[in-house]
C-alpha cells in the first residue's frame, strides 16, 4: 500500500521526495502541506534558540523561502526537516556573529 499522507510521525526521505515532486509539478497546495508539516517543530526550535518571539516567527518563514528557491536541487540529504532545522540554527548563529561584529 502506497503512502499518501505526510506526517511528522513518519518523516522519511520517500515522503520528502514525494512532496518535493508535487511542488515542482506545480501543485499549489503541496508547499502549504510542507509548511503545515514542519511549522510547529520549526517555531519551537526557533523560539528556543533565538529567545525572541518576533525572530522566532520569522525564522520558519525564511527557511521555507530558502527551501522553495532551491527545491530543484533537493537530493534527500539532509532530509527536509533536518535542512529546515539547520537553516534556523544557522540563522541564529549568523545573528550572533553580526552582533559580535557590531560590538567590536
Buried (B, 14 or more C-beta within 10 A) or exposed (E): EEEEEBEEEEBEBEBBBBBBEBBEEEEEEBBEBBBEBBBEBBBEBBBEBBEEEEBBEBBBEBBBEEBEEEBEEBEEEBBBBEBBBEBBBEBBEEBEEEEEEEEE
